[in-house]
Amino acid sequence: MILKEDGMRTPIMYKWEGKIDPKMDEETFTSSLDIIPTLLELVGIPVPDSIDGINILDEEIRQKRMHFTGEIYQHDFNEINESLNYQIVYAQPYKLILPDSINKSGEEIQLYNVIEDPFEENELSLVLPEKLRELRSVIKN
């Protein structure tokens, strides 16, 4: 596990015989936020607009997803506003890691192709400055 992941890139499994076709998918980016919309649609309950995430089993919806974001917080803290370590953007195949300017002030922004480089050994921000700007704008918005 990459240290900056802190549980962000972990397996999510769905199994329901007769409802879900078995498939091993090692490339689709998903989030725990996708679990509720997926389950609601599986049981035929409309997904409220107020719920984040998508039905990850719907390939058409999945293909339209441009990115999703996440945050890594400290586990021991007094105020949530003081606990942010990283903001992350996943836009397949890329992952942008933006360190918090206060809690991680000495760290640089990082960009990886996590499909080709799952252990995040080849940092790409200098090689792909346009992608860096594009993904950083997702966090600003």
C-alpha positions as a LaTeX table, in Angstrom:
\begin{tabular}{lrrr}
\hline
Residue & $x$ (\AA) & $y$ (\AA) & $z$ (\AA) \\
\hline
Met1 & 0.00 & 0.00 & 0.00 \\
Ile2 & 1.26 & 3.46 & $-0.83$ \\
Leu3 & 1.56 & 5.56 & 2.32 \\
Lys4 & $-0.47$ & 8.45 & 0.90 \\
Glu5 & $-3.33$ & 6.12 & 0.01 \\
Asp6 & $-4.50$ & 5.50 & 3.59 \\
Gly7 & $-7.25$ & 3.19 & 2.38 \\
Met8 & $-8.19$ & 5.13 & $-0.75$ \\
Arg9 & $-7.24$ & 2.46 & $-3.29$ \\
Thr10 & $-8.68$ & $-0.69$ & $-1.82$ \\
Pro11 & $-10.73$ & $-3.51$ & $-3.31$ \\
Ile12 & $-14.49$ & $-3.15$ & $-3.37$ \\
Met13 & $-16.42$ & $-6.32$ & $-4.11$ \\
Tyr14 & $-20.06$ & $-6.78$ & $-5.05$ \\
Lys15 & $-21.62$ & $-10.23$ & $-5.21$ \\
Trp16 & $-25.23$ & $-11.15$ & $-5.83$ \\
Glu17 & $-25.85$ & $-14.35$ & $-7.69$ \\
Gly18 & $-28.27$ & $-13.80$ & $-10.56$ \\
Lys19 & $-28.02$ & $-9.99$ & $-10.28$ \\
Ile20 & $-24.33$ & $-9.22$ & $-10.76$ \\
Asp21 & $-22.21$ & $-10.88$ & $-13.42$ \\
Pro22 & $-18.89$ & $-12.07$ & $-11.94$ \\
Lys23 & $-15.98$ & $-9.95$ & $-13.16$ \\
Met24 & $-12.48$ & $-9.16$ & $-11.96$ \\
Asp25 & $-11.77$ & $-5.51$ & $-12.77$ \\
Glu26 & $-8.38$ & $-4.16$ & $-11.74$ \\
Glu27 & $-8.54$ & $-0.87$ & $-13.66$ \\
Thr28 & $-11.85$ & 0.83 & $-12.86$ \\
Phe29 & $-11.46$ & 3.60 & $-10.34$ \\
Thr30 & $-14.21$ & 3.55 & $-7.73$ \\
Ser31 & $-14.92$ & 5.09 & $-4.37$ \\
Ser32 & $-16.70$ & 4.01 & $-1.22$ \\
Leu33 & $-19.18$ & 6.75 & $-2.16$ \\
Asp34 & $-20.29$ & 4.48 & $-5.02$ \\
Ile35 & $-21.50$ & 1.71 & $-2.73$ \\
Ile36 & $-24.85$ & 3.26 & $-1.74$ \\
Pro37 & $-25.94$ & 4.32 & $-5.26$ \\
Thr38 & $-24.92$ & 0.90 & $-6.59$ \\
Leu39 & $-26.87$ & $-0.99$ & $-3.93$ \\
Leu40 & $-29.93$ & 1.25 & $-4.21$ \\
Glu41 & $-30.14$ & 0.72 & $-7.96$ \\
Leu42 & $-29.63$ & $-3.04$ & $-7.54$ \\
Val43 & $-32.71$ & $-3.25$ & $-5.29$ \\
Gly44 & $-34.76$ & $-0.87$ & $-7.42$ \\
Ile45 & $-34.79$ & 2.15 & $-5.12$ \\
Pro46 & $-34.30$ & 5.56 & $-6.79$ \\
Val47 & $-31.01$ & 7.22 & $-5.88$ \\
Pro48 & $-31.61$ & 10.66 & $-4.34$ \\
Asp49 & $-29.77$ & 13.54 & $-6.02$ \\
Ser50 & $-28.25$ & 14.41 & $-2.65$ \\
Ile51 & $-26.19$ & 11.20 & $-2.60$ \\
Asp52 & $-22.69$ & 11.37 & $-4.02$ \\
Gly53 & $-21.27$ & 8.53 & $-6.08$ \\
Ile54 & $-22.46$ & 6.50 & $-9.03$ \\
Asn55 & $-23.79$ & 3.03 & $-9.77$ \\
Ile56 & $-20.41$ & 1.49 & $-10.48$ \\
Leu57 & $-22.02$ & $-1.50$ & $-12.21$ \\
Asp58 & $-23.54$ & 0.76 & $-14.90$ \\
Glu59 & $-20.84$ & 0.90 & $-17.56$ \\
Glu60 & $-22.40$ & 3.88 & $-19.39$ \\
Ile61 & $-22.40$ & 6.00 & $-16.23$ \\
Arg62 & $-18.93$ & 4.75 & $-15.30$ \\
Gln63 & $-17.53$ & 5.77 & $-18.69$ \\
Lys64 & $-18.88$ & 9.32 & $-18.23$ \\
Arg65 & $-17.09$ & 9.79 & $-14.92$ \\
Met66 & $-14.24$ & 12.18 & $-15.53$ \\
His67 & $-12.73$ & 12.07 & $-12.04$ \\
Phe68 & $-13.40$ & 11.78 & $-8.35$ \\
Thr69 & $-11.74$ & 13.34 & $-5.37$ \\
Gly70 & $-10.81$ & 12.36 & $-1.85$ \\
Glu71 & $-9.08$ & 13.65 & 1.22 \\
Ile72 & $-6.63$ & 12.09 & 3.63 \\
Tyr73 & $-7.00$ & 13.28 & 7.21 \\
Gln74 & $-4.96$ & 12.71 & 10.35 \\
His75 & $-6.50$ & 10.09 & 12.60 \\
Asp76 & $-5.80$ & 11.95 & 15.83 \\
Phe77 & $-7.02$ & 15.54 & 15.79 \\
Asn78 & $-9.05$ & 18.13 & 17.69 \\
Glu79 & $-10.65$ & 19.99 & 14.78 \\
Ile80 & $-11.35$ & 18.53 & 11.32 \\
Asn81 & $-10.19$ & 21.80 & 9.74 \\
Glu82 & $-6.76$ & 21.23 & 11.28 \\
Ser83 & $-6.42$ & 17.60 & 10.22 \\
Leu84 & $-6.18$ & 17.62 & 6.41 \\
Asn85 & $-3.01$ & 15.98 & 5.06 \\
Tyr86 & $-3.76$ & 15.55 & 1.34 \\
Gln87 & $-6.36$ & 16.20 & $-1.29$ \\
Ile88 & $-6.43$ & 13.60 & $-4.07$ \\
Val89 & $-7.91$ & 13.57 & $-7.57$ \\
Tyr90 & $-8.28$ & 10.35 & $-9.52$ \\
Ala91 & $-8.81$ & 10.78 & $-13.26$ \\
Gln92 & $-7.99$ & 7.48 & $-14.86$ \\
Pro93 & $-5.18$ & 6.65 & $-15.25$ \\
Tyr94 & $-3.84$ & 9.58 & $-13.23$ \\
Lys95 & $-3.73$ & 10.42 & $-9.55$ \\
Leu96 & $-2.87$ & 13.89 & $-8.29$ \\
Ile97 & $-1.74$ & 14.32 & $-4.67$ \\
Leu98 & $-1.97$ & 17.84 & $-3.29$ \\
Pro99 & $-0.35$ & 18.17 & 0.16 \\
Asp100 & $-2.07$ & 20.48 & 2.64 \\
Ser101 & $-0.24$ & 23.81 & 2.78 \\
Ile102 & $-0.16$ & 23.77 & 6.61 \\
Asn103 & 0.08 & 20.14 & 7.73 \\
Lys104 & 2.32 & 19.02 & 4.86 \\
Ser105 & 3.98 & 22.34 & 4.05 \\
Gly106 & 7.32 & 20.85 & 3.01 \\
Glu107 & 5.88 & 18.43 & 0.46 \\
Glu108 & 5.48 & 18.93 & $-3.27$ \\
Ile109 & 2.42 & 18.23 & $-5.39$ \\
Gln110 & 2.69 & 14.83 & $-7.11$ \\
Leu111 & 1.21 & 13.25 & $-10.24$ \\
Tyr112 & 1.28 & 9.55 & $-11.11$ \\
Asn113 & $-0.09$ & 7.18 & $-13.72$ \\
Val114 & $-1.31$ & 4.57 & $-11.25$ \\
Ile115 & $-2.22$ & 2.03 & $-13.93$ \\
Glu116 & 1.30 & 1.87 & $-15.38$ \\
Asp117 & 3.00 & 2.78 & $-12.09$ \\
Pro118 & 0.87 & 1.37 & $-9.21$ \\
Phe119 & 3.67 & 1.85 & $-6.67$ \\
Glu120 & 4.00 & 5.55 & $-7.53$ \\
Glu121 & 7.71 & 5.49 & $-8.30$ \\
Asn122 & 7.64 & 7.71 & $-11.43$ \\
Glu123 & 6.44 & 11.21 & $-10.53$ \\
Leu124 & 5.07 & 12.99 & $-13.64$ \\
Ser125 & 4.29 & 16.60 & $-12.68$ \\
Leu126 & 7.27 & 18.01 & $-14.60$ \\
Val127 & 6.63 & 15.77 & $-17.62$ \\
Leu128 & 2.86 & 16.44 & $-17.80$ \\
Pro129 & 2.35 & 20.04 & $-16.63$ \\
Glu130 & $-0.95$ & 20.36 & $-18.55$ \\
Lys131 & $-2.41$ & 17.32 & $-16.76$ \\
Leu132 & $-1.16$ & 18.72 & $-13.46$ \\
Arg133 & $-2.98$ & 22.03 & $-14.08$ \\
Glu134 & $-6.14$ & 20.25 & $-15.25$ \\
Leu135 & $-6.38$ & 18.04 & $-12.18$ \\
Arg136 & $-5.40$ & 20.81 & $-9.78$ \\
Ser137 & $-8.29$ & 22.89 & $-11.13$ \\
Val138 & $-10.67$ & 20.08 & $-10.08$ \\
Ile139 & $-9.62$ & 20.61 & $-6.44$ \\
Lys140 & $-9.93$ & 24.39 & $-6.69$ \\
Asn141 & $-13.46$ & 24.08 & $-8.04$ \\
\hline
\end{tabular}
